[in-house]
C-alpha cells in the first residue's frame, strides 16, 4: 500500500480481493480457451478445478496455464482435478511465505501473461 501510495499520490488505490466463482471461471476460461467456447464435457470438471483455486488469481492462472498446454480431454482434466489439492498446497506455501506487501504484488503480477514485459503505466492502470 505504501508503494502504491508513493507511486500515485493523487490516484485512488485499487485494493485487490479474491475473485468470486463467476470471475474465477471467466479468468480461467479466458486463459485456457480465449474466445472459443469450453467443450460441454469439460465445463463441470473445469468449474471444480477453478473452485479449488479459492478465488486466488495466481492459482487460477497457474492451473489454466497447465491446462492450456495439455490435450483437452476429460480424463486428463479429471486427473488435474484429483491432484489439484497438491497444486494448491504448493502455491499456498509459496504465497504464505511472502510478506503481506509482496502478496498483493503477486496478485497483480498474476494478471499478466508469463514472460510479458510490464510497463509501469500498464501496472498503474491495471485493475
Secondary structure, DSSP 8 states (H G I E B T S, - for coil): -HHHHHHTTTS---------HHHHHHHHHHHHHTTS---HHHHHHHHHHHHTTTT-HHHHHHHHHHHHHS---HHHHHHHHHHHHHHHHHHHHHHHTS-HHHHHHHHHHTTS-TT----HHHHHH--
